[in-house]
Amino acid sequence: MKKIVLTLYLISFSIVGQSLAEYSIEDSSTGSTMGFIYLDFPWNSGVNSVYGLNLGMPISSNAKNVYGLDFGLICSSQEKIYGVQSSIFANNSRNLDGMQLCLISNSVESNCAGVQLGILNNVNNEFDGLQVGLRNNAGNYISGVQLGAYNSVDNKINGLQIGLYNSVNNGDCIQIGLLNYSKTNWIPFMPLINISLKNF
Protein backbone atom coordinates (compact mmCIF):
# COMPACT_ATOMS: atom_id res chain seq x y z
CA MET A 1 0.00 0.00 0.00
CA LYS A 2 2.83 2.40 0.85
CA LYS A 3 4.42 1.78 -2.56
CA ILE A 4 1.17 2.58 -4.36
CA VAL A 5 0.69 5.81 -2.40
CA LEU A 6 4.31 6.86 -3.02
CA THR A 7 4.01 6.11 -6.73
CA LEU A 8 0.78 8.11 -7.05
CA TYR A 9 2.32 10.99 -5.11
CA LEU A 10 5.39 11.09 -7.36
CA ILE A 11 3.27 10.94 -10.51
CA SER A 12 1.03 13.78 -9.32
CA PHE A 13 4.09 15.82 -8.26
CA SER A 14 5.58 15.26 -11.71
CA ILE A 15 2.42 16.37 -13.54
CA VAL A 16 1.92 19.48 -11.40
CA GLY A 17 5.62 20.41 -11.47
CA GLN A 18 5.89 20.00 -15.23
CA SER A 19 2.64 21.89 -15.80
CA LEU A 20 3.83 24.83 -13.74
CA ALA A 21 7.19 24.83 -15.49
CA GLU A 22 5.46 24.81 -18.87
CA TYR A 23 2.71 27.34 -18.29
CA SER A 24 4.12 29.81 -15.79
CA ILE A 25 7.64 30.10 -17.21
CA GLU A 26 7.83 30.02 -20.98
CA ASP A 27 11.56 29.65 -21.63
CA SER A 28 13.18 28.51 -18.40
CA SER A 29 12.62 26.77 -15.11
CA THR A 30 14.34 27.65 -11.87
CA GLY A 31 14.49 25.08 -9.11
CA SER A 32 13.61 21.67 -10.47
CA THR A 33 11.72 19.90 -13.20
CA MET A 34 10.63 16.30 -13.08
CA GLY A 35 9.04 13.96 -15.60
CA PHE A 36 8.07 10.32 -15.57
CA ILE A 37 7.44 9.47 -19.20
CA TYR A 38 9.44 10.27 -22.31
CA LEU A 39 8.08 11.98 -25.46
CA ASP A 40 7.34 15.34 -23.80
CA PHE A 41 4.74 14.11 -21.35
CA PRO A 42 2.98 15.80 -19.70
CA TRP A 43 1.87 18.45 -22.17
CA ASN A 44 5.08 19.26 -23.99
CA SER A 45 7.19 19.64 -20.86
CA GLY A 46 10.37 20.69 -22.67
CA VAL A 47 11.89 24.02 -21.65
CA ASN A 48 14.82 25.95 -23.05
CA SER A 49 16.81 26.12 -19.81
CA VAL A 50 16.69 24.51 -16.39
CA TYR A 51 18.51 26.11 -13.45
CA GLY A 52 18.84 23.62 -10.62
CA LEU A 53 17.69 19.99 -10.80
CA ASN A 54 16.37 18.28 -13.92
CA LEU A 55 15.08 14.81 -13.04
CA GLY A 56 13.83 12.24 -15.57
CA MET A 57 12.05 9.00 -14.69
CA PRO A 58 13.09 6.97 -16.61
CA ILE A 59 14.61 9.29 -19.26
CA SER A 60 15.79 12.90 -18.98
CA SER A 61 15.53 14.65 -22.34
CA ASN A 62 13.36 17.74 -21.96
CA ALA A 63 15.73 20.73 -21.80
CA LYS A 64 18.08 22.45 -24.23
CA ASN A 65 20.34 23.81 -21.47
CA VAL A 66 20.80 22.48 -17.94
CA TYR A 67 22.64 24.60 -15.37
CA GLY A 68 23.04 22.30 -12.38
CA LEU A 69 22.26 18.59 -12.03
CA ASP A 70 20.63 16.55 -14.77
CA PHE A 71 19.68 12.99 -13.77
CA GLY A 72 17.90 10.33 -15.79
CA LEU A 73 17.21 7.00 -14.15
CA ILE A 74 17.91 5.02 -17.35
CA CYS A 75 19.56 7.66 -19.54
CA SER A 76 19.99 11.39 -20.10
CA SER A 77 20.24 13.25 -23.41
CA GLN A 78 20.46 17.06 -23.49
CA GLU A 79 21.76 19.82 -25.75
CA LYS A 80 24.13 21.53 -23.29
CA ILE A 81 25.10 20.72 -19.72
CA TYR A 82 26.72 23.23 -17.38
CA GLY A 83 27.18 21.10 -14.28
CA VAL A 84 26.64 17.37 -13.77
CA GLN A 85 24.90 14.88 -16.06
CA SER A 86 24.23 11.49 -14.50
CA SER A 87 22.33 8.29 -15.21
CA ILE A 88 22.67 4.54 -14.81
CA PHE A 89 23.07 3.42 -18.45
CA ALA A 90 23.87 6.29 -20.84
CA ASN A 91 24.58 10.04 -20.92
CA ASN A 92 24.63 12.07 -24.12
CA SER A 93 25.14 15.80 -24.60
CA ARG A 94 26.00 18.02 -27.53
CA ASN A 95 28.31 20.17 -25.37
CA LEU A 96 29.39 19.75 -21.75
CA ASP A 97 31.08 21.99 -19.21
CA GLY A 98 31.28 19.91 -16.05
CA MET A 99 30.98 16.19 -15.39
CA GLN A 100 29.34 13.13 -16.90
CA LEU A 101 28.87 10.27 -14.42
CA CYS A 102 27.40 7.00 -15.64
CA LEU A 103 27.72 3.28 -15.03
CA ILE A 104 27.94 2.39 -18.75
CA SER A 105 28.36 5.09 -21.42
CA ASN A 106 29.16 8.82 -21.59
CA SER A 107 29.17 10.66 -24.90
CA VAL A 108 29.61 14.29 -25.98
CA GLU A 109 28.84 15.02 -29.62
CA SER A 110 30.92 18.20 -29.90
CA ASN A 111 33.12 19.80 -27.21
CA CYS A 112 33.69 18.89 -23.58
CA ALA A 113 35.54 20.60 -20.74
CA GLY A 114 35.53 18.58 -17.54
CA VAL A 115 35.39 14.96 -16.41
CA GLN A 116 33.87 11.78 -17.81
CA LEU A 117 33.52 8.79 -15.45
CA GLY A 118 32.06 5.58 -16.89
CA ILE A 119 32.91 2.30 -18.56
CA LEU A 120 32.75 3.88 -22.06
CA ASN A 121 33.69 7.55 -22.56
CA ASN A 122 33.69 9.42 -25.86
CA VAL A 123 34.04 13.02 -27.05
CA ASN A 124 33.65 13.53 -30.79
CA ASN A 125 35.51 16.83 -31.13
CA GLU A 126 37.63 18.68 -28.54
CA PHE A 127 38.12 17.59 -24.94
CA ASP A 128 39.84 19.41 -22.06
CA GLY A 129 39.96 17.41 -18.86
CA LEU A 130 39.94 13.85 -17.53
CA GLN A 131 38.44 10.61 -18.85
CA VAL A 132 38.31 7.60 -16.50
CA GLY A 133 36.89 4.30 -17.78
CA LEU A 134 37.64 1.01 -19.48
CA ARG A 135 37.42 2.59 -22.98
CA ASN A 136 38.21 6.27 -23.50
CA ASN A 137 38.20 8.10 -26.83
CA ALA A 138 38.54 11.68 -28.05
CA GLY A 139 37.86 12.43 -31.70
CA ASN A 140 39.75 15.54 -32.71
CA TYR A 141 41.86 16.89 -29.84
CA ILE A 142 42.44 16.32 -26.16
CA SER A 143 44.27 18.43 -23.62
CA GLY A 144 44.33 16.40 -20.44
CA VAL A 145 44.46 12.85 -19.13
CA GLN A 146 42.97 9.52 -20.19
CA LEU A 147 42.99 6.76 -17.58
CA GLY A 148 41.63 3.37 -18.61
CA ALA A 149 42.25 -0.02 -20.18
CA TYR A 150 42.07 1.25 -23.80
CA ASN A 151 42.71 4.93 -24.50
CA SER A 152 42.69 6.53 -27.94
CA VAL A 153 42.78 9.93 -29.60
CA ASP A 154 41.84 9.99 -33.27
CA ASN A 155 43.86 13.10 -34.03
CA LYS A 156 45.96 15.17 -31.60
CA ILE A 157 46.76 15.06 -27.89
CA ASN A 158 48.51 17.31 -25.44
CA GLY A 159 48.64 15.33 -22.23
CA LEU A 160 48.92 11.91 -20.62
CA GLN A 161 47.52 8.45 -21.34
CA ILE A 162 47.67 5.65 -18.73
CA GLY A 163 46.25 2.26 -19.63
CA LEU A 164 46.87 -1.22 -20.98
CA TYR A 165 46.81 0.04 -24.59
CA ASN A 166 47.22 3.71 -25.55
CA SER A 167 46.90 5.08 -29.07
CA VAL A 168 47.33 8.54 -30.59
CA ASN A 169 47.93 9.84 -34.11
CA ASN A 170 49.70 13.10 -33.31
CA GLY A 171 50.68 15.48 -30.55
CA ASP A 172 52.74 15.91 -27.41
CA CYS A 173 52.08 13.18 -24.91
CA ILE A 174 53.39 10.69 -22.42
CA GLN A 175 51.91 7.21 -22.70
CA ILE A 176 52.25 4.68 -19.89
CA GLY A 177 50.89 1.21 -20.56
CA LEU A 178 51.50 -2.37 -21.60
CA LEU A 179 51.58 -1.27 -25.26
CA ASN A 180 51.67 2.30 -26.57
CA TYR A 181 51.19 3.59 -30.11
CA SER A 182 52.03 7.05 -31.43
CA LYS A 183 51.70 7.24 -35.22
CA THR A 184 54.14 10.12 -35.77
CA ASN A 185 56.79 8.96 -33.29
CA TRP A 186 60.05 7.68 -34.75
CA ILE A 187 59.27 4.31 -33.14
CA PRO A 188 55.45 4.09 -33.22
CA PHE A 189 54.99 1.08 -30.92
CA MET A 190 56.63 1.03 -27.50
CA PRO A 191 56.00 -1.13 -24.43
CA LEU A 192 55.61 0.37 -20.95
CA ILE A 193 56.35 4.03 -21.75
CA ASN A 194 56.28 6.18 -24.89
CA ILE A 195 57.22 9.86 -24.91
CA SER A 196 56.36 12.09 -27.82
CA LEU A 197 57.24 15.73 -27.19
CA LYS A 198 57.60 17.38 -30.56
CA ASN A 199 57.25 20.98 -29.39
CA PHE A 200 59.93 20.85 -26.72
C-alpha positions in Angstrom: 0.0 0.0 0.0 2.8 2.4 0.8 4.4 1.8 -2.6 1.2 2.6 -4.4 0.7 5.8 -2.4 4.3 6.9 -3.0 4.0 6.1 -6.7 0.8 8.1 -7.0 2.3 11.0 -5.1 5.4 11.1 -7.4 3.3 10.9 -10.5 1.0 13.8 -9.3 4.1 15.8 -8.3 5.6 15.3 -11.7 2.4 16.4 -13.5 1.9 19.5 -11.4 5.6 20.4 -11.5 5.9 20.0 -15.2 2.6 21.9 -15.8 3.8 24.8 -13.7 7.2 24.8 -15.5 5.5 24.8 -18.9 2.7 27.3 -18.3 4.1 29.8 -15.8 7.6 30.1 -17.2 7.8 30.0 -21.0 11.6 29.7 -21.6 13.2 28.5 -18.4 12.6 26.8 -15.1 14.3 27.7 -11.9 14.5 25.1 -9.1 13.6 21.7 -10.5 11.7 19.9 -13.2 10.6 16.3 -13.1 9.0 14.0 -15.6 8.1 10.3 -15.6 7.4 9.5 -19.2 9.4 10.3 -22.3 8.1 12.0 -25.5 7.3 15.3 -23.8 4.7 14.1 -21.3 3.0 15.8 -19.7 1.9 18.4 -22.2 5.1 19.3 -24.0 7.2 19.6 -20.9 10.4 20.7 -22.7 11.9 24.0 -21.6 14.8 26.0 -23.0 16.8 26.1 -19.8 16.7 24.5 -16.4 18.5 26.1 -13.5 18.8 23.6 -10.6 17.7 20.0 -10.8 16.4 18.3 -13.9 15.1 14.8 -13.0 13.8 12.2 -15.6 12.0 9.0 -14.7 13.1 7.0 -16.6 14.6 9.3 -19.3 15.8 12.9 -19.0 15.5 14.6 -22.3 13.4 17.7 -22.0 15.7 20.7 -21.8 18.1 22.5 -24.2 20.3 23.8 -21.5 20.8 22.5 -17.9 22.6 24.6 -15.4 23.0 22.3 -12.4 22.3 18.6 -12.0 20.6 16.5 -14.8 19.7 13.0 -13.8 17.9 10.3 -15.8 17.2 7.0 -14.1 17.9 5.0 -17.3 19.6 7.7 -19.5 20.0 11.4 -20.1 20.2 13.3 -23.4 20.5 17.1 -23.5 21.8 19.8 -25.8 24.1 21.5 -23.3 25.1 20.7 -19.7 26.7 23.2 -17.4 27.2 21.1 -14.3 26.6 17.4 -13.8 24.9 14.9 -16.1 24.2 11.5 -14.5 22.3 8.3 -15.2 22.7 4.5 -14.8 23.1 3.4 -18.4 23.9 6.3 -20.8 24.6 10.0 -20.9 24.6 12.1 -24.1 25.1 15.8 -24.6 26.0 18.0 -27.5 28.3 20.2 -25.4 29.4 19.7 -21.8 31.1 22.0 -19.2 31.3 19.9 -16.1 31.0 16.2 -15.4 29.3 13.1 -16.9 28.9 10.3 -14.4 27.4 7.0 -15.6 27.7 3.3 -15.0 27.9 2.4 -18.8 28.4 5.1 -21.4 29.2 8.8 -21.6 29.2 10.7 -24.9 29.6 14.3 -26.0 28.8 15.0 -29.6 30.9 18.2 -29.9 33.1 19.8 -27.2 33.7 18.9 -23.6 35.5 20.6 -20.7 35.5 18.6 -17.5 35.4 15.0 -16.4 33.9 11.8 -17.8 33.5 8.8 -15.4 32.1 5.6 -16.9 32.9 2.3 -18.6 32.8 3.9 -22.1 33.7 7.5 -22.6 33.7 9.4 -25.9 34.0 13.0 -27.0 33.7 13.5 -30.8 35.5 16.8 -31.1 37.6 18.7 -28.5 38.1 17.6 -24.9 39.8 19.4 -22.1 40.0 17.4 -18.9 39.9 13.9 -17.5 38.4 10.6 -18.8 38.3 7.6 -16.5 36.9 4.3 -17.8 37.6 1.0 -19.5 37.4 2.6 -23.0 38.2 6.3 -23.5 38.2 8.1 -26.8 38.5 11.7 -28.0 37.9 12.4 -31.7 39.8 15.5 -32.7 41.9 16.9 -29.8 42.4 16.3 -26.2 44.3 18.4 -23.6 44.3 16.4 -20.4 44.5 12.9 -19.1 43.0 9.5 -20.2 43.0 6.8 -17.6 41.6 3.4 -18.6 42.2 0.0 -20.2 42.1 1.2 -23.8 42.7 4.9 -24.5 42.7 6.5 -27.9 42.8 9.9 -29.6 41.8 10.0 -33.3 43.9 13.1 -34.0 46.0 15.2 -31.6 46.8 15.1 -27.9 48.5 17.3 -25.4 48.6 15.3 -22.2 48.9 11.9 -20.6 47.5 8.4 -21.3 47.7 5.7 -18.7 46.3 2.3 -19.6 46.9 -1.2 -21.0 46.8 0.0 -24.6 47.2 3.7 -25.6 46.9 5.1 -29.1 47.3 8.5 -30.6 47.9 9.8 -34.1 49.7 13.1 -33.3 50.7 15.5 -30.5 52.7 15.9 -27.4 52.1 13.2 -24.9 53.4 10.7 -22.4 51.9 7.2 -22.7 52.2 4.7 -19.9 50.9 1.2 -20.6 51.5 -2.4 -21.6 51.6 -1.3 -25.3 51.7 2.3 -26.6 51.2 3.6 -30.1 52.0 7.1 -31.4 51.7 7.2 -35.2 54.1 10.1 -35.8 56.8 9.0 -33.3 60.0 7.7 -34.8 59.3 4.3 -33.1 55.5 4.1 -33.2 55.0 1.1 -30.9 56.6 1.0 -27.5 56.0 -1.1 -24.4 55.6 0.4 -20.9 56.3 4.0 -21.8 56.3 6.2 -24.9 57.2 9.9 -24.9 56.4 12.1 -27.8 57.2 15.7 -27.2 57.6 17.4 -30.6 57.3 21.0 -29.4 59.9 20.9 -26.7 
